Structures are given as structure tokens and as C-alpha cells.
């Protein structure tokens, strides 16, 4: 039975080590030297015969007061049987030891580094002790003489046995720490040193494969459980199986598995790989998606510099026999030597070779090679620069790819920094721009001459200002104890500034670090400019305001830390020797404001550039980007008023696999759109703007006093942006009150989304362009296309254009200045058609301000959930567009509302094609909802294959019929070839006369509606030419042509066939010239103004004449005659009523109805109604005939009902003439208003208001009120 120690008091145990304890007395008896060095190297316990014994090893090294060894290092084995309260030296000493007490003898050439005790648990009569001699104090002693030994002690017999084997050595720097026994065979055991060695059947074998073939893991302890070995290392915990052939140890410590790190590389794009080159372990790469490390490399390779470019890894490694450059892609199953010609130089790289990280030149690197113990530098242009310098390190200069900096150690051992520019010469001297003797600079700053200076690393400012920072440090290997310095070079004054401030955990220090701190690397957060320092004492950051370095790492086992920054995620990484790789968030708060990169002159960028902070184009400055600009994090570009940014075929994209902050074009809302007043952005010649949250803000985001910037884009692409363009309220009024239109223009541009979008935003999308309260932005020949294949819900698709209170035009672009003909309907000839494909909505505009309008012309809306949605947009124009749904539609878009008009007062819809080739899909051509009483028309459009061609809902009429002046929505001259409904009126819970439905007269008695209906419809199959649920009676005037006569009807609709054909003349060519500039030519405008005046006068005369006839027919005398009706005067009254017909009113006819039979017989009454048949066209009157006190007989009622919708009287003709004139007048005003709003130069709002006032209705009066308050609001800004 195993007995576990009970009642152990940790405090008592630790107290037993004080000077009054038994253990302290033993130590003092072993050595009286007060300056001795004591080390406890292992602790073990075993249970035997019911008691517990503690064991520990103690080393005592005699030193003088200065710490120099003066005697042998002695090692003793101590035991305790009372839980550490008292100790004794165990048994007899090693017979091989001179004094009989030491377990192992040593001399001053060595130090004991580690000893280990192992008790055979299944036989606690035996213990083993392994000891090591290592770490030369005298560097002249030969290598491979460090050794370790294994001794066995028989507790019962108090006897020692030496189990050491010949050749047990590890070499200088190795660290053997102990061993573990095979539980079943004490002759088989494992040493754990820098690796794990197996001694089995008298043979020592190294278990290669730890770290994937590398070495130097510094195994600290191992434990054998069953058939598994667990190894605890400086880099993590591993396991393997006893007897495994490959001996590869699987990691079990979440990736902290590194030994000595030479370099640290961080990928700036997902999945954000981490790579490092390690001592004896080569290149290793961590994949966070898999949470594992991958190993490649040659056996015992020394990994060197490593860096990422577009998630490709570049590194080199070397052994004593082979060296190579390696280029690695995303597959980490193996690493391979690049066989191309991208690299020039010696095959055998110098061991201390370095890479310069390329600043955008993907296929060209710089590195140094060993050539006869001298260095050759291979630069970007593949020129090899030989040099007599003994060592050289190329250094990256961010955003200056035409330059290279090289650090040399010359033959006099001075550190020299040379900066070469242009790189178009054949020798360094021809390219030399600036050189620095860093050794002399250190001597000047430190005041200590003659020191050998080590330069740890450089940090160059990415803003192309010539500034850099570096660490200058005397080498401790040369026996120099001088202080290190961190210096900043200021190119403005050509001087170095000492930044060697005290450290906050040692504020009394006079320097940032002494030599013992193992200063390794310096990095800068390029967003904030904060410097970070990696040391063996921890990581620090600079507090320049208080002139102190503050410790940033807490509770992290730092040792020779090398740091690197992943700017994309705002994280600081540090790799350590034997302590793994750690990371933390960068210090970013109100005390670390972001940097700005200011452009103050005229610059052109041709090569790849990186943007780590806000880029600002100052007033009067101009930046042209012709190359690639990679933006880190959410950084942005600002164009201030008076500044210019031109993207001339260039690319602006994100570096980090996440959205960047976009371009802000600042303006001045009080000024006109001159480039001296506003920020100016020009994008052209195939430029690409991608991966931004919002690519272009036409204001300083959040500052309403910064609108008015100018944006013009031609032949360019906006790709995978959450939103591409954002316009915010701006108006430019002239002193006359006219308003200049916005200069914003997008011509032949693409707004695209593809599957790469998922990596940045997932399924969250917004829109291509948003506009709020701007006037006149032009979008010509542009495509908005969502090509993503992973979307399962159409709500996750973008809207092409989204606007509120904005006036703009979306149009195709004419490819010729003088087209042979003006298109009268959708036609792609001579036009670059704009396309909206696979979207949630193509164009969605809504208004709270009735002044804003939208023009959409020559556009293709394809396979989108909604093509166009206009809500409360007055005077809109939707002409000559294609709305199509076909078999190429995405799976998530199973239906399409092609055009929706919600609550407009007036609109122009003409020449559009509405097509569906997926028969059975719920495709609605045109939806009109609550369009009001205005004389609106859906005119000359084609509908093919739609479920509903024209669909009206809500209030779209004044609900007047019969002898009254009907107004409202009409469907005229449309061509239908559908599969369910051509025209459908839906009225939910409405009553007669409530305004729901459409105009109750479709067409006129003197001009048919002109629609051509679907051939082959059958109402038995629920296929209808005209269907209505409105309770009001509707009359449809059809030309006597079978294709124009609706025969499949449902609801209250009557068809009156007439012989007056509607020729359906297009408004294009005759009136409308187009929509790319002014809507009307000036002569046409003048003609319409003249026609409007003539129509108004004629309308007034006709209304006066009709009123006169109606007043005579319905005079008070006529009412008195009817009231006095009796059997004696009934014939006289009948004659009077028939003479006044057909102008009798509904009220008078109802009065006659109350006196019928016997005074006025039903037959007479029927005849009188037929003489005034327009009154019977009102359903409420027909209901009266059946519900009055003396109802009209059914046969007479049927006679009236049969002809009421097919007959017309003189009064009906006069009413139709008046309605025709009123409709024409309304259409003229609509054309004139649209023409005014379409002016691309300036809008005359006074003319607009005068035209609106001519409509003389309640809605128009509300528009005038809108105009007044809107103008006041603009003027108050």
C-alpha cells in the first residue's frame, strides 16, 4: 500500500531553510565560506516500510567576495524522514570522491548545472542520481567535453554503482537534466538533455524528431506512464509512445513549443499565421485555425530571418553542410527550396544572413551571402553589390521600394548604415544617398570612446520622411559594460536624439538598459507611433511625454525577447528563448492618439505602398496613386478642402483581410463646388477600390459641416465594399435662388461583390451608393452586380443605390454623341446599359421632401428581389429599362417585384420591358400604391411572362365616375403576354367612393386605352385580362380590335368598345429628347407651355358650358316641378325632364325615383335613366334602384345594367372632352416639372414652384409648403 504524506505544512518546510534550521546548520558545516553559492537541483520522495523519505541534492560552490570561484563545486545528497523538519547527509559517500561525501567531483573548469534524483518506485531500496558538468568558465577548453554521469545507490547495502557509459557528452551549451527509468527494466532508461536520449540494452540512441526533426528543446523533466513518455520542455509539454518508430512527439501545451527563436514573422492576413526560425529547429509555422505548429526544414537547421508577403513565407535556414532559401505557401505539410531564378547569390548563405522584407516587389528580394568570408548584397534589381565589409544586413525602408538600407560592419569594426536610392546604378557608390557611422554616433551620445557597438535593429518611419530609430549597444561578449542607447534620427535637423530614458521598474537608472538586459528588438506601432522594446527583462513601451520607458509585459516569462507587431489586429508578439511565443494587445487609448501621414506637395506613387495610419492630403496638395496601396486595419484617407486625390489606374485595398476605413472627401457646405473650396477625388483609368467599410465618404464622417466634396469616377471598379459611396446633405444655391447640381459623377464604373467578400464581412451587406439630401449626382453606364454564391437569404444581398431626399439620375451612357434614332423603348443599341444584377434592391429611393426626384433610364435590372422601389418620390421618371427574371437567378431570389411606386404624386413610366422566363415564379411587373388623384399613366410598356403585369393597391383615384370628372391612375398602351394577370386592382376592405382602386375611366370615349392583352387567357384557369376587387364601377374603353378588348374579367369592370383607336405615340422623339441632360429641347418646352395655356383656356370654356347646361337642367324650378308631380301633370313633368336630359343630376333622378308609380311609372323612369346613362355608371345609384321604397323591377334594372357601361350621351362626350383636356394639362405640367428638375447645370426652384401651383389641388399645395420649409432649412444650415 502506498502512503501519501499527510499533514505537510508548506510553511514549516520553507522555514526549515532559514539560518536557524537544521538544514542551515548542515550547509554551514559543509562550508564556512559566507560567500558560497548554494543550489538545490532536485527533490524526490519515496515511501518504504510505511514511512516517507524526502531526498534533495545540494550544490555548494566556493567563491570569493567578487563572485569568482575559488574551490571545487561540491554536491551532496540530503534526506529527511520528518517532512523536511530535519535533514541529514545520506549513507556513505561516493567511493570515487576524494572526501567520501561528494557524489561527483568537479574542478574550476566546470560548473554543475543540474543533477537529478530518481527513485525506483516499485523497488524503493534503490535510487539513481544523474549529474552533469557543463558551461565552460574557461572558453579555451575544447568542445564535446561536457558530460553527465549516472550513479546507482543501494539504500539497504549503502553501496554505489557507476552506470555511466563511455561517450556520454552533449557539447558546449547543452543542458542534460536527468533521466527516467523504464518501469519494467532498470537497464533501459531515458536521459532528457537538450533532447531525449534512450539507453537500451547497452546502446545510447538519440530520439530525433522532437520539433519535427529539430533539436535544442531543453527538456527539463520526463515522466513515464504506461507506454507513454511525457516531456516537459522550456517550450511546452510533449508526449510520445515508448517504442514508436518515428519518435515524433505530439504537442500538448497549446502551441508554446518553441526553443531559441532567431526571428519572428507575422502574417497580416487571415488566418494570421505566425512563423519563426529557431536554433536547431528551422522554420516553424503556427496555423491558428488548426491550433497547431507545422514543421519543415532540414535536420538540425538553424532558422534565419522570416517574413510574410500575401500569406507566402520567405525564409532561409542553414546547417553546417547545407543552406537554402525557402519560399512557402499555405500548405505546410512540407517546405521546399525555391527552384526559380528569383534569388541571386551564393548557394551557401552566410550563417548570419538576413532578408530585407520587400516593400511590394513580390518577386525580388535582397539578402547577403558569404563569398570568401566577405559579403555580397543582392538588391531588388538583381544587381549584386560586392563589398569588403565583413557582415552586412539589408534593412527594409517602408513605402520606399526604390531604396534600400544596408548595415555594414567594416574592417575597422565600425557599424556603418548606408542608404541607397534609385537602385538603377551598378555600384553602391553611385546610388548612395546617405551614410551614417553608428559607432561614432554612439560614442558621441554615450561619451564613451572606443567601444564596439552592436546595432540591434532599425525601425524606419513608414511616412517617407527619412526618420528612423535604432538600438546602439556595446557588445557584452567583448567584456564591455557600457550602457545601451535608443536613438532617433531627425532628418530635418540631421541629428540623432537620445531616447535612453529610465525604465519605470528602475526609475533611478540613468539609461534605458544595461548590458545584462539582453536588448533584442525595437518595433513601432505604426498607427500611434509608440515604440516598443523587447528585452530579456520584459517588454517596454516609450512614454515620451514623461521621458520614461514603461514595462508592458506582466507575468510573462521573458528571456531574450524578440518582438514583432501585427498591425492588422493591433497585437504585439514576443518570441522568447525557451519560453514560447506570447502576444498581447497594443497600447491604444486616449493617451496614444493615431498618427497622420500628411501630403503637403505634389506626389505620385507608382510602386506598392502600405498605409498604417491616416493619410491626409492637405489643402493645395495633390497625390496621384498609380500603384497599389495596402491599408492596414481601419485606417483611412482624408482629402481636405483644396486637396486633390487622383487614383489613376491604381488599387486601394486592405492588407489585413478586414475592412479599411475608406476615403473621406471633406467639403465646405457654405461654398460652391470649386476645387479650391472642396476636397476633390478623381478615380479613373481602371482604378480599383475594394474591401472598405465605406469606400468613399463625401464628408468628414460625423461632421455635418464638412459636406460638399467632389467625387468623379470613370471606368473604375468598387469591389467588395460594405458601402462604396456615401453622400450627405449639400446644396449649392446661386444668389438668384437657382441651385447648381452636384458635380458628383460615376461613369462606366462597376460596383461588385464576389465570394471573397465573405472573408471580410460574411453575409452582412449594405449598398453600393447612399445619398441623403443631395441634388444632381449622375450615375451613367454603371453596373451593380452581386456575384456571391454562398448567400442563402436575399436580405443579405446589397441594394445598388439607396437614397433619402436625393435627386439624381441613373442612366445608360450613349456611346455616340449623335445616335441615329432616339430609342422609344428599351434598346441597347449605341448604349452602355447600366446593370443591376442579383441584388436585394436595384434602386430604392424614399422622400420626406417632395422636391427630390429620380430619373432612371436605359438600365437593366436582372434577377433581383426588387428592381426599383420609389417611395414618396414625386415627378420620378422610369423609362426605357429592362426588368428581367430568368433561369440564372440565385437560389435565394425566388420572386421579383420589378418596379414599385409607393405614394408618389406624379411619375413618368414609359418604354420599359418587364420580362419573366421562369413561368410559375411570382414576378410582379409594376406595383402602384397610393399614387393619389393625379392623372398618372403607366404608358407603353411591355410585360412578358409576369404573374401580375400591372398591380394597383390603395388610393390611386378620386373615385368619380359617370358625369363627374374622373382622375387618377391609368394603364395605357401596354403590351401584355403574361401567364396570370395583365391588370389587377386590389382593394382591401374598401367602400365605394373611398379613393381606392384606379381611375374609373380607363381611356376615353374618343380614344381607347390602347392596351394589348394576353392571348389565350381563360378565366376558368384564374387567368384574367382585368381583375378588380374595388366595389366602384370601372369603364374600360377598348378599340374594336380583338387583342385590345379584355374578355377575361372579374369584378366591377365594364368594357365599352369604341372605334377610336389610340395610336400610342411615344413621348420620345416627339417630346422627350432623352434623360442624359435636359428632358426637353427648348422649342419643345416652349410649345408645351403654349399648349398648356391653350388647353387651360379651352378647358375653362368647356367646363363653363357644361356647368351652364347642368345648372339649367337641375334648376330649382325643376326640383319644384318634380316635388309637385301628380297624376294630373305627370305627362308635362315627363316632357320637362326628358327635354333637360342628358344633364340631369344623380340627386334629381333619385328625387324622381321617390315619386314613381303611379305618378311616374317605372317604365318612364327606366327611359329617363337611359337618357342620362352616365348617372347609372355609379354603382351606388344602381344599388339605390333596388333598395328604394318602391324598387325598380328587376327586368327594367337589368335593361339599364346591360347598357350602362356601353352607352354614352352628349353630356358624357362633353365630360370626356373635359377629362381629356385635364389629363393633357396634367401631363404637360409633369413634363415641364421633370424638365426643370433634370437640368444638369442649375435648377430654377421658382419655376418649379410656379409649375406645381398650376396643378391647383391639395397635394400640390402641400408640395409648395414642402418647398418653402425645405428652402428655409437649407438656408439655415
Residue, then its C-alpha position, 0 to 999 in steps of 0.5 A: x500500500x502506498x502512503x501519501x504524506x499527510x499533514x505537510x505544512x508548506x510553511x514549516x518546510x520553507x522555514x526549515x531553510x532559514x539560518x536557524x534550521x537544521x538544514x542551515x546548520x548542515x550547509x554551514x558545516x559543509x562550508x564556512x565560506x559566507x560567500x558560497x553559492x548554494x543550489x538545490x537541483x532536485x527533490x524526490x520522495x519515496x515511501x518504504x516500510x510505511x514511512x516517507x523519505x524526502x531526498x534533495x541534492x545540494x550544490x555548494x560552490x566556493x567563491x570569493x567576495x567578487x563572485x569568482x570561484x575559488x574551490x571545487x563545486x561540491x554536491x551532496x545528497x540530503x534526506x529527511x524522514x520528518x517532512x523536511x523538519x530535519x535533514x541529514x547527509x545520506x549513507x556513505x559517500x561516493x567511493x570515487x570522491x576524494x572526501x567520501x561525501x561528494x557524489x561527483x567531483x568537479x574542478x574550476x573548469x566546470x560548473x554543475x548545472x543540474x543533477x537529478x534524483x530518481x527513485x525506483x518506485x516499485x523497488x524503493x531500496x534503490x535510487x539513481x542520481x544523474x549529474x552533469x558538468x557543463x558551461x565552460x568558465x574557461x572558453x579555451x577548453x575544447x568542445x564535446x567535453x561536457x558530460x553527465x554521469x549516472x550513479x546507482x545507490x543501494x539504500x539497504x547495502x549503502x553501496x554505489x554503482x557507476x552506470x555511466x557509459x563511455x561517450x556520454x557528452x552533449x557539447x558546449x551549451x547543452x543542458x542534460x537534466x536527468x533521466x527516467x527509468x523504464x518501469x519494467x527494466x532498470x537497464x533501459x532508461x531515458x536521459x532528457x538533455x537538450x533532447x531525449x536520449x534512450x539507453x537500451x540494452x547497452x546502446x545510447x540512441x538519440x530520439x530525433x524528431x522532437x520539433x519535427x526533426x529539430x533539436x535544442x528543446x531543453x527538456x527539463x523533466x520526463x515522466x513515464x506512464x504506461x507506454x507513454x513518455x511525457x516531456x516537459x520542455x522550456x517550450x511546452x509539454x510533449x508526449x510520445x509512445x515508448x517504442x514508436x518508430x518515428x519518435x515524433x512527439x505530439x504537442x500538448x501545451x497549446x502551441x508554446x513549443x518553441x526553443x531559441x527563436x532567431x526571428x519572428x514573422x507575422x502574417x497580416x492576413x487571415x488566418x494570421x499565421x505566425x512563423x519563426x526560425x529557431x536554433x536547431x529547429x528551422x522554420x516553424x509555422x503556427x496555423x491558428x485555425x488548426x491550433x497547431x505548429x507545422x514543421x519543415x526544414x532540414x535536420x538540425x537547421x538553424x532558422x534565419x530571418x522570416x517574413x510574410x508577403x500575401x500569406x507566402x513565407x520567405x525564409x532561409x535556414x542553414x546547417x553546417x553542410x547545407x543552406x537554402x532559401x525557402x519560399x512557402x505557401x499555405x500548405x505546410x505539410x512540407x517546405x521546399x527550396x525555391x527552384x526559380x531564378x528569383x534569388x541571386x547569390x551564393x548557394x551557401x548563405x552566410x550563417x548570419x544572413x538576413x532578408x530585407x522584407x520587400x516593400x511590394x516587389x513580390x518577386x525580388x528580394x535582397x539578402x547577403x551571402x558569404x563569398x570568401x568570408x566577405x559579403x555580397x548584397x543582392x538588391x531588388x534589381x538583381x544587381x549584386x553589390x560586392x563589398x569588403x565589409x565583413x557582415x552586412x544586413x539589408x534593412x527594409x525602408x517602408x513605402x520606399x521600394x526604390x531604396x534600400x538600407x544596408x548595415x555594414x560592419x567594416x574592417x575597422x569594426x565600425x557599424x556603418x548604415x548606408x542608404x541607397x536610392x534609385x537602385x538603377x546604378x551598378x555600384x553602391x557608390x553611385x546610388x548612395x544617398x546617405x551614410x551614417x557611422x553608428x559607432x561614432x554616433x554612439x560614442x558621441x551620445x554615450x561619451x564613451x570612446x572606443x567601444x564596439x557597438x552592436x546595432x540591434x535593429x532599425x525601425x524606419x518611419x513608414x511616412x517617407x520622411x527619412x526618420x528612423x530609430x535604432x538600438x546602439x549597444x556595446x557588445x557584452x561578449x567583448x567584456x564591455x559594460x557600457x550602457x545601451x542607447x535608443x536613438x532617433x534620427x531627425x532628418x530635418x535637423x540631421x541629428x540623432x536624439x537620445x531616447x535612453x530614458x529610465x525604465x519605470x521598474x528602475x526609475x533611478x537608472x540613468x539609461x534605458x538598459x544595461x548590458x545584462x538586459x539582453x536588448x533584442x528588438x525595437x518595433x513601432x506601432x505604426x498607427x500611434x507611433x509608440x515604440x516598443x522594446x523587447x528585452x530579456x527583462x520584459x517588454x517596454x513601451x516609450x512614454x515620451x511625454x514623461x521621458x520614461x520607458x514603461x514595462x508592458x509585459x506582466x507575468x510573462x516569462x521573458x528571456x531574450x525577447x524578440x518582438x514583432x507587431x501585427x498591425x492588422x489586429x493591433x497585437x504585439x508578439x514576443x518570441x522568447x528563448x525557451x519560453x514560447x511565443x506570447x502576444x498581447x494587445x497594443x497600447x491604444x487609448x486616449x493617451x496614444x492618439x493615431x498618427x497622420x501621414x500628411x501630403x503637403x506637395x505634389x506626389x505620385x506613387x507608382x510602386x506598392x505602398x502600405x498605409x498604417x495610419x491616416x493619410x491626409x492630403x492637405x489643402x493645395x496638395x495633390x497625390x496621384x496613386x498609380x500603384x497599389x496601396x495596402x491599408x492596414x486595419x481601419x485606417x483611412x484617407x482624408x482629402x481636405x478642402x483644396x486637396x486633390x486625390x487622383x487614383x489613376x489606374x491604381x488599387x486601394x485595398x486592405x492588407x489585413x483581410x478586414x475592412x479599411x476605413x475608406x476615403x473621406x472627401x471633406x467639403x465646405x457646405x457654405x461654398x460652391x463646388x470649386x476645387x479650391x473650396x472642396x476636397x476633390x477625388x478623381x478615380x479613373x483609368x481602371x482604378x480599383x477600390x475594394x474591401x472598405x467599410x465605406x469606400x468613399x465618404x463625401x464628408x468628414x464622417x460625423x461632421x455635418x459641416x464638412x459636406x460638399x466634396x467632389x467625387x468623379x469616377x470613370x471606368x473604375x471598379x468598387x469591389x467588395x465594399x460594405x458601402x462604396x459611396x456615401x453622400x450627405x446633405x449639400x446644396x449649392x444655391x446661386x444668389x438668384x435662388x437657382x441651385x447648381x447640381x452636384x458635380x458628383x459623377x460615376x461613369x462606366x464604373x462597376x460596383x461588385x461583390x464576389x465570394x471573397x467578400x465573405x472573408x471580410x464581412x460574411x453575409x452582412x451587406x449594405x449598398x453600393x451608393x447612399x445619398x441623403x439630401x443631395x441634388x444632381x449626382x449622375x450615375x451613367x453606364x454603371x453596373x451593380x452586380x452581386x456575384x456571391x454564391x454562398x448567400x442563402x437569404x436575399x436580405x443579405x444581398x446589397x441594394x445598388x443605390x439607396x437614397x433619402x431626399x436625393x435627386x439624381x439620375x441613373x442612366x445608360x451612357x450613349x456611346x455616340x454623341x449623335x445616335x441615329x434614332x432616339x430609342x422609344x423603348x428599351x434598346x441597347x443599341x449605341x448604349x452602355x446599359x447600366x446593370x443591376x444584377x442579383x441584388x436585394x434592391x436595384x434602386x430604392x429611393x424614399x422622400x420626406x421632401x417632395x422636391x427630390x426626384x429620380x430619373x432612371x433610364x436605359x438600365x437593366x435590372x436582372x434577377x433581383x428581389x426588387x428592381x426599383x422601389x420609389x417611395x414618396x418620390x414625386x415627378x420620378x421618371x422610369x423609362x426605357x429599362x429592362x426588368x428581367x427574371x430568368x433561369x440564372x437567378x440565385x437560389x435565394x431570389x425566388x420572386x421579383x417585384x420589378x418596379x414599385x411606386x409607393x405614394x408618389x404624386x406624379x411619375x413618368x413610366x414609359x418604354x420599359x420591358x418587364x420580362x419573366x422566363x421562369x413561368x410559375x415564379x411570382x414576378x410582379x411587373x409594376x406595383x402602384x400604391x397610393x399614387x393619389x388623384x393625379x392623372x398618372x399613366x403607366x404608358x407603353x410598356x411591355x410585360x412578358x411572362x409576369x404573374x401580375x403585369x400591372x398591380x394597383x393597391x390603395x388610393x390611386x383615384x378620386x373615385x368619380x365616375x359617370x358625369x363627374x370628372x374622373x382622375x387618377x391612375x391609368x394603364x395605357x398602351x401596354x403590351x401584355x403576354x403574361x401567364x396570370x394577370x395583365x391588370x389587377x386592382x386590389x382593394x382591401x376592405x374598401x367602400x365605394x367612393x373611398x379613393x381606392x382602386x384606379x381611375x374609373x375611366x380607363x381611356x376615353x370615349x374618343x380614344x381607347x386605352x390602347x392596351x394589348x392583352x394576353x392571348x389565350x387567357x381563360x378565366x376558368x384557369x384564374x387567368x384574367x385580362x382585368x381583375x378588380x376587387x374595388x366595389x366602384x364601377x370601372x369603364x374600360x374603353x377598348x378599340x374594336x380590335x380583338x387583342x385590345x378588348x379584355x374578355x377575361x374579367x372579374x369584378x366591377x369592370x365594364x368594357x365599352x368598345x369604341x372605334x377610336x383607336x389610340x395610336x400610342x405615340x411615344x413621348x420620345x422623339x416627339x417630346x422627350x429628347x432623352x434623360x442624359x441632360x435636359x428632358x426637353x429641347x427648348x422649342x419643345x418646352x416652349x410649345x408645351x407651355x403654349x399648349x398648356x395655356x391653350x388647353x387651360x383656356x379651352x378647358x375653362x370654356x368647356x367646363x363653363x358650358x357644361x356647368x351652364x347646361x347642368x345648372x339649367x337642367x337641375x334648376x330649382x324650378x325643376x326640383x319644384x316641378x318634380x316635388x309637385x308631380x301628380x297624376x294630373x301633370x305627370x305627362x308635362x313633368x315627363x316632357x320637362x325632364x326628358x327635354x333637360x336630359x342628358x344633364x340631369x343630376x344623380x340627386x334629381x333622378x333619385x328625387x324622381x325615383x321617390x315619386x314613381x308609380x303611379x305618378x311616374x311609372x317605372x317604365x318612364x323612369x327606366x327611359x329617363x335613366x337611359x337618357x342620362x346613362x352616365x348617372x347609372x355608371x355609379x354603382x351606388x345609384x344602381x344599388x339605390x334602384x333596388x333598395x328604394x321604397x318602391x324598387x325598380x323591377x328587376x327586368x327594367x334594372x337589368x335593361x339599364x345594367x346591360x347598357x350602362x357601361x356601353x352607352x354614352x350621351x352628349x353630356x358624357x362626350x362633353x365630360x370626356x372632352x373635359x377629362x381629356x383636356x385635364x389629363x393633357x394639362x396634367x401631363x404637360x405640367x409633369x413634363x415641364x416639372x421633370x424638365x426643370x428638375x433634370x437640368x444638369x447645370x442649375x435648377x430654377x426652384x421658382x419655376x418649379x414652384x410656379x409649375x406645381x401651383x398650376x396643378x391647383x389641388x391639395x397635394x400640390x399645395x402641400x408640395x409648395x409648403x414642402x418647398x418653402x420649409x425645405x428652402x428655409x432649412x437649407x438656408x439655415x444650415 
